[in-house]
Amino acid sequence: MIPQPYRDNFNTLQQAFSDGAACLLECHERATGKPVYVLCAVNRSGPDYELVPFARLFDDNPYELLAPPDEMLEQSSRKESRP
């Protein structure tokens, strides 16, 4: 189950896209100075705005880095069935 704070952030970002208040922003990691790309919601207050980062995009192939939930269940089942 996805924790509620993550679901709340997703809903906020989804609303930002729906409202046209989302952007892709280039930032830099503080530790390395390496460029990173993030999805942001844009909070506007009159002429002022605030960019709120919500998600960082992958640098590598996400299909190589992540396992879908059903794959994790299969791995777990195989481990349990070993003698």
Sequence and secondary structure as in RCSB ss.txt:
>XXXX:A:sequence
MIPQPYRDNFNTLQQAFSDGAACLLECHERATGKPVYVLCAVNRSGPDYELVPFARLFDDNPYELLAPPDEMLEQ
SSRKESRP
>XXXX:A:secstr
   HHHHHHHHHHHHHHHTT EEEEEEE TTT  EEEEEEEEEEETTEEEEEEEEE  SS HHHH   HHHHHHH
HHHHHH  
